[in-house]
Amino acid sequence: MIGKKIKELRDSLGLSQMDFGDKCNISDASICEWENNKKQPSLISITKIINAYKINPAYFFDSSGSVCKQSTKKKLSNRKRAKK
């Protein structure tokens, strides 16, 4: 999901992976891995992109308003129930 959003953003700006990454100090190899869903970017990397391109952080959110993977959502939900 995030990889697709990164690719959409980069394409809309007309930038190569190298040029896109240079502006936010991220390697083109990392951009490539994210766009091809081989790896997921860290929150630090997402923040670098948000700051470099001055985009709304919500751009990376899925329809539920979260960038968390389903397994992470489940863990958080279980923690909340355990605290009650």
Secondary structure by P-SEA (a helix, b strand, c coil): caaaaaaaaaaaacccaaaaaaaacccaaaaaaaaaccccccaaaaaaaaaaaccccccccccccccccaaaaaaaaaaaaaac
